[in-house]
């Protein structure tokens, strides 16, 4: 099942990211993974949070512009371990014709492990393919368990 992320469009200027973080911090919403991609005058902030619905509602109420397409809200997460390194994950997906549109890692490491957040073009097919190759994907509850 795809993991929900929160994606926010921001002006690429000092203080923009801080404003987003202050709104989430005010409600004590934890951030487990964060990606910042700039595109000239604008940027896209992608986050895995402890409560994606509440985080999105909070940011929308504060009049931030959220990216709501599936490409910006549905991702998968894999715990990278000695048995499941990034090279294995990317090889499995590539050999099965699944393109990775973007990726980022978790903000916290746990016992030398971290969560890799992936946006394959076809999230559900990618998750099934990984499962067929004995690679488990993480739910939000799994992430909370490993990183809280």
WOURPE-V54159 format. One record per helix or strand of 2 or more residues. SS is the DSSP state (H for helix, E for strand). FROM is the first residue (numbers start at 1). TO is the last residue. If there is no record, write none. Layout:
((SS | FROM | TO) (SS | FROM | TO))
This chain:
((E | 3 | 4) (E | 6 | 11) (H | 16 | 26) (E | 31 | 39) (E | 42 | 49) (H | 52 | 61) (E | 65 | 66) (H | 70 | 73) (E | 74 | 80) (H | 86 | 95) (E | 100 | 106) (E | 113 | 120) (H | 123 | 132) (H | 140 | 147))
